Amino acid sequence: MVGLAAALGVLALLRYRRLLLVAMLGGGLVLLLPQTQWYVQHFLEGLRGQDLATQMRFGEYKDALILISRYPLLGVGFAGAPDIDTYLGVSNVYLLIAEEMGLLGLTLFLIICWLAIQQALRGLSQRHDERQEAVVLGLLAALVGALVSGLVDHYFFNLNFQHAVALFWLCMGLLVRATLPPIAAESGTTQASRAS
């Protein structure tokens, strides 16, 4: 839900300011409605570290940091942890990348994500086509939502969930392509007229 909120925040901040008002009204309803109190309480317990799932994540984070400290530069690869007292796997995309590919791999991943977001923002400032702008905004929101949800989830970089990994990279690739100038397709008549 935080990833969804981040995606909607991107849309609201970049183009649709009215969405901020709708989000505030929706957030107020979530806080006030009796049907949503369980979700609010569960979320607050998670933020405070009182939730069992959050406590287990903290344990995973601690174990992941131990593994990363032993193999900081290149990680341990994708097969498994080489030490018997550690394991490979954590509910955090960034720690998982650092475990498997090391801090170098994590740095490259973050640079690629930053360049894609920067390219999208630059493309949005130069575009005047509303349909293309909508595509770029949607893909940018999806990418930001995935990156934020990656703080507490591992699906976008886990080999067991190849469809989610493929979806992440597909969104990023489409985002970068949508910000580039259109490719001029040369028809046969154009080529024939150039030849004569």
RODRENBA-348225 format. One record per residue (C-alpha): residue number from 0; residue in one letter; x, y, z. Coordinates in Angstrom, 2 decimals. Each point is the difference from the previous one (the first is absolute). Last residue first. Layout:
BEGIN
+-----+-----+---------+---------+---------+
:   n : res :      xx :      yy :      zz :
+-----+-----+---------+---------+---------+
: NUM :   a :       X :       Y :       Z :
...
+-----+-----+---------+---------+---------+
//
This chain:
BEGIN
+-----+-----+---------+---------+---------+
:   n : res :      xx :      yy :      zz :
+-----+-----+---------+---------+---------+
: 195 :   s :   15.86 :    8.43 :  -57.96 :
: 194 :   a :    1.35 :   -1.95 :    3.01 :
: 193 :   r :   -1.48 :    2.49 :    2.46 :
: 192 :   s :   -3.45 :   -0.41 :   -1.55 :
: 191 :   a :    0.28 :   -3.77 :    0.26 :
: 190 :   q :    0.99 :    0.19 :    3.67 :
: 189 :   t :   -2.97 :    2.20 :    0.78 :
: 188 :   t :   -2.32 :   -2.26 :   -2.00 :
: 187 :   g :    1.22 :   -3.09 :    1.86 :
: 186 :   s :   -0.87 :    1.57 :    3.33 :
: 185 :   e :    2.53 :    1.39 :    2.41 :
: 184 :   a :   -1.14 :   -0.19 :    3.59 :
: 183 :   a :    1.06 :    3.04 :    1.97 :
: 182 :   i :    0.70 :   -1.18 :    3.53 :
: 181 :   p :   -1.78 :    2.21 :    2.51 :
: 180 :   p :    2.15 :    2.07 :    2.35 :
: 179 :   l :    0.93 :   -1.73 :    3.28 :
: 178 :   t :   -2.15 :    0.25 :    3.13 :
: 177 :   a :   -2.15 :   -3.02 :   -0.87 :
: 176 :   r :    3.12 :   -2.13 :   -0.46 :
: 175 :   v :    1.24 :    0.70 :    3.55 :
: 174 :   l :   -3.39 :   -0.79 :    1.50 :
: 173 :   l :   -0.44 :   -3.10 :   -2.16 :
: 172 :   g :    3.34 :   -1.32 :    1.24 :
: 171 :   m :   -0.88 :    0.72 :    3.63 :
: 170 :   c :   -3.42 :   -1.58 :   -0.30 :
: 169 :   l :    1.50 :   -3.08 :   -1.68 :
: 168 :   w :    2.67 :   -0.19 :    2.70 :
: 167 :   f :   -2.62 :   -0.11 :    2.76 :
: 166 :   l :   -2.31 :   -2.36 :   -1.91 :
: 165 :   a :    2.87 :   -2.42 :   -0.63 :
: 164 :   v :    0.86 :   -0.05 :    3.71 :
: 163 :   a :   -3.66 :   -0.58 :    0.86 :
: 162 :   h :   -0.25 :   -2.86 :   -2.52 :
: 161 :   q :    3.25 :   -1.49 :    1.24 :
: 160 :   f :   -1.34 :   -0.45 :    3.53 :
: 159 :   n :    2.27 :   -2.79 :    1.25 :
: 158 :   l :    2.99 :    1.92 :   -1.36 :
: 157 :   n :   -0.70 :    2.81 :    2.47 :
: 156 :   f :    0.66 :    3.60 :   -0.95 :
: 155 :   f :   -3.44 :    1.60 :   -0.36 :
: 154 :   y :   -1.55 :   -2.35 :    2.55 :
: 153 :   h :    2.21 :    0.96 :    2.97 :
: 152 :   d :   -2.23 :    2.07 :    2.25 :
: 151 :   v :    0.35 :    2.54 :    2.79 :
: 150 :   l :    2.13 :    2.71 :   -1.64 :
: 149 :   g :   -0.92 :   -1.34 :   -3.43 :
: 148 :   s :   -3.42 :    1.59 :    0.46 :
: 147 :   v :    1.68 :    3.36 :   -0.57 :
: 146 :   l :    1.79 :   -1.15 :   -3.16 :
: 145 :   a :   -3.14 :   -1.65 :   -1.36 :
: 144 :   g :   -2.12 :    3.11 :    0.59 :
: 143 :   v :    2.70 :    2.18 :   -1.60 :
: 142 :   l :    0.06 :   -2.23 :   -3.08 :
: 141 :   a :   -3.79 :   -0.15 :   -0.30 :
: 140 :   a :   -0.30 :    3.78 :    0.41 :
: 139 :   l :    2.64 :    0.50 :   -2.69 :
: 138 :   l :   -1.84 :   -2.39 :   -2.30 :
: 137 :   g :   -3.29 :    1.83 :    0.50 :
: 136 :   l :    1.58 :    3.43 :   -0.41 :
: 135 :   v :    1.83 :   -1.03 :   -3.18 :
: 134 :   v :   -3.17 :   -1.46 :   -1.51 :
: 133 :   a :   -2.05 :    3.07 :    0.94 :
: 132 :   e :    2.65 :    2.28 :   -1.52 :
: 131 :   q :   -0.14 :   -2.01 :   -3.23 :
: 130 :   r :   -3.74 :    0.53 :   -0.17 :
: 129 :   e :    0.23 :    3.69 :    0.91 :
: 128 :   d :    2.59 :    0.89 :   -2.65 :
: 127 :   h :    1.79 :    3.11 :    1.28 :
: 126 :   r :    3.16 :   -1.66 :    1.17 :
: 125 :   q :    3.18 :    1.80 :    1.09 :
: 124 :   s :   -0.52 :    0.10 :    3.78 :
: 123 :   l :   -1.33 :   -3.54 :   -0.01 :
: 122 :   g :    3.05 :   -1.26 :   -1.86 :
: 121 :   r :    2.35 :    1.53 :    2.58 :
: 120 :   l :   -1.99 :   -1.63 :    2.78 :
: 119 :   a :    0.06 :   -3.34 :   -1.82 :
: 118 :   q :    3.74 :    0.21 :   -0.68 :
: 117 :   q :    0.63 :    0.80 :    3.69 :
: 116 :   i :   -2.13 :   -2.97 :    1.04 :
: 115 :   a :    1.87 :   -2.31 :   -2.38 :
: 114 :   l :    3.38 :    1.40 :    1.09 :
: 113 :   w :   -0.90 :   -0.49 :    3.69 :
: 112 :   c :   -1.10 :   -3.59 :   -0.60 :
: 111 :   i :    3.20 :   -0.80 :   -1.89 :
: 110 :   i :    2.11 :    1.67 :    2.70 :
: 109 :   l :   -1.82 :   -1.93 :    2.73 :
: 108 :   f :    0.59 :   -3.31 :   -1.77 :
: 107 :   l :    3.67 :    0.84 :   -0.61 :
: 106 :   t :    0.48 :    0.83 :    3.69 :
: 105 :   l :   -1.74 :   -3.22 :    1.05 :
: 104 :   g :    2.24 :   -2.00 :   -2.32 :
: 103 :   l :    3.13 :    1.63 :    1.41 :
: 102 :   l :   -1.29 :   -0.47 :    3.55 :
: 101 :   g :   -0.16 :   -3.72 :   -0.55 :
: 100 :   m :   -1.82 :   -1.91 :   -2.69 :
:  99 :   e :   -1.95 :   -2.60 :    2.00 :
:  98 :   e :   -0.04 :    1.49 :    3.48 :
:  97 :   a :    0.00 :    3.61 :   -1.23 :
:  96 :   i :   -2.88 :   -0.78 :   -2.36 :
:  95 :   l :   -1.91 :   -1.63 :    2.86 :
:  94 :   l :    0.73 :    3.00 :    2.25 :
:  93 :   y :   -1.45 :    2.32 :   -2.63 :
:  92 :   v :   -3.04 :   -2.13 :   -0.78 :
:  91 :   n :   -0.98 :   -0.39 :    3.64 :
:  90 :   s :   -1.73 :   -3.06 :    1.42 :
:  89 :   v :    3.24 :   -1.94 :    0.41 :
:  88 :   g :    1.50 :   -3.08 :   -1.56 :
:  87 :   l :    3.30 :   -1.84 :    0.02 :
:  86 :   y :    0.91 :   -1.76 :    3.21 :
:  85 :   t :    2.68 :    0.32 :    2.63 :
:  84 :   d :    1.53 :   -2.35 :    2.61 :
:  83 :   i :    1.06 :   -2.65 :   -2.52 :
:  82 :   d :    2.05 :    2.43 :   -2.06 :
:  81 :   p :    0.01 :   -0.10 :   -3.81 :
:  80 :   a :   -3.46 :    1.61 :   -0.27 :
:  79 :   g :   -2.01 :   -1.18 :   -2.96 :
:  78 :   a :   -0.08 :   -0.38 :   -3.77 :
:  77 :   f :   -0.59 :    3.61 :   -1.08 :
:  76 :   g :    3.40 :    1.54 :    0.59 :
:  75 :   v :    1.78 :    0.53 :    3.30 :
:  74 :   g :    0.48 :    3.75 :   -0.07 :
:  73 :   l :    2.44 :    1.80 :   -2.29 :
:  72 :   l :    1.37 :    2.77 :    2.21 :
:  71 :   p :   -1.24 :   -0.66 :    3.53 :
:  70 :   y :    0.38 :   -3.73 :    0.58 :
:  69 :   r :    0.30 :   -0.36 :    3.79 :
:  68 :   s :   -1.75 :    3.32 :    0.76 :
:  67 :   i :   -2.76 :   -0.93 :   -2.44 :
:  66 :   l :   -0.68 :   -3.27 :    1.84 :
:  65 :   i :   -0.16 :    1.75 :    3.38 :
:  64 :   l :   -2.21 :    2.73 :   -1.50 :
:  63 :   a :   -2.34 :   -2.68 :   -1.32 :
:  62 :   d :   -0.25 :   -1.60 :    3.43 :
:  61 :   k :   -0.95 :    3.33 :    1.59 :
:  60 :   y :   -2.51 :    0.73 :   -2.76 :
:  59 :   e :   -1.54 :   -3.46 :    0.39 :
:  58 :   g :   -0.37 :    0.54 :    3.74 :
:  57 :   f :   -1.63 :    3.38 :   -0.66 :
:  56 :   r :   -2.32 :   -1.72 :   -2.47 :
:  55 :   m :   -1.03 :   -2.49 :    2.71 :
:  54 :   q :   -0.82 :    2.92 :    2.30 :
:  53 :   t :   -2.05 :    1.56 :   -2.79 :
:  52 :   a :   -1.96 :   -3.23 :   -0.51 :
:  51 :   l :   -0.66 :   -0.24 :    3.76 :
:  50 :   d :   -1.33 :    3.58 :    0.17 :
:  49 :   q :    1.39 :    2.16 :    2.80 :
:  48 :   g :    2.67 :    1.67 :   -2.15 :
:  47 :   r :   -1.51 :    3.46 :    0.47 :
:  46 :   l :   -0.70 :    0.39 :   -3.71 :
:  45 :   g :   -1.48 :   -3.49 :   -0.13 :
:  44 :   e :   -2.22 :    0.69 :    2.99 :
:  43 :   l :   -1.19 :    3.15 :   -1.77 :
:  42 :   f :   -0.85 :   -1.98 :   -3.14 :
:  41 :   h :   -1.89 :   -2.67 :    1.97 :
:  40 :   q :   -1.96 :    2.69 :    1.86 :
:  39 :   v :   -0.91 :    1.75 :   -3.25 :
:  38 :   y :   -0.98 :   -3.29 :   -1.64 :
:  37 :   w :   -2.15 :   -1.04 :    2.97 :
:  36 :   q :   -1.60 :    3.46 :    0.09 :
:  35 :   t :   -1.12 :   -0.24 :   -3.63 :
:  34 :   q :   -3.58 :   -1.16 :    0.52 :
:  33 :   p :   -0.52 :    2.52 :    2.83 :
:  32 :   l :    0.51 :    2.90 :   -2.42 :
:  31 :   l :    1.99 :    2.93 :    1.40 :
:  30 :   l :    3.64 :   -0.54 :   -1.02 :
:  29 :   v :   -0.88 :   -1.46 :   -3.38 :
:  28 :   l :   -2.43 :    2.85 :   -0.59 :
:  27 :   g :    2.68 :    2.56 :    0.79 :
:  26 :   g :    2.40 :   -1.71 :   -2.37 :
:  25 :   g :   -2.62 :    0.08 :   -2.74 :
:  24 :   l :   -0.62 :    3.71 :    0.58 :
:  23 :   m :    3.74 :    0.69 :   -0.01 :
:  22 :   a :    0.45 :   -2.10 :   -3.14 :
:  21 :   v :   -2.87 :    1.80 :   -1.76 :
:  20 :   l :    1.56 :    3.34 :    0.91 :
:  19 :   l :    3.41 :   -1.11 :   -1.25 :
:  18 :   l :   -1.64 :   -1.38 :   -3.16 :
:  17 :   r :   -1.13 :    3.52 :   -0.79 :
:  16 :   r :    3.66 :    0.82 :   -0.74 :
:  15 :   y :    0.05 :   -2.34 :   -2.99 :
:  14 :   r :    3.25 :    0.60 :   -1.86 :
:  13 :   l :    3.35 :   -0.60 :    1.68 :
:  12 :   l :   -0.86 :    0.07 :    3.70 :
:  11 :   a :   -3.26 :   -1.92 :   -0.30 :
:  10 :   l :    1.35 :   -2.68 :   -2.33 :
:   9 :   v :    3.07 :   -0.50 :    2.17 :
:   8 :   g :   -2.16 :   -0.11 :    3.12 :
:   7 :   l :   -2.21 :   -2.63 :   -1.61 :
:   6 :   a :    3.07 :   -2.19 :   -0.51 :
:   5 :   a :    1.18 :    0.67 :    3.57 :
:   4 :   a :   -3.46 :   -0.86 :    1.39 :
:   3 :   l :    0.01 :   -3.23 :   -2.01 :
:   2 :   g :    3.44 :   -0.87 :    1.39 :
:   1 :   v :   -1.28 :    0.76 :    3.50 :
:   0 :   m :   -2.92 :   -2.34 :   -0.64 :
+-----+-----+---------+---------+---------+
//
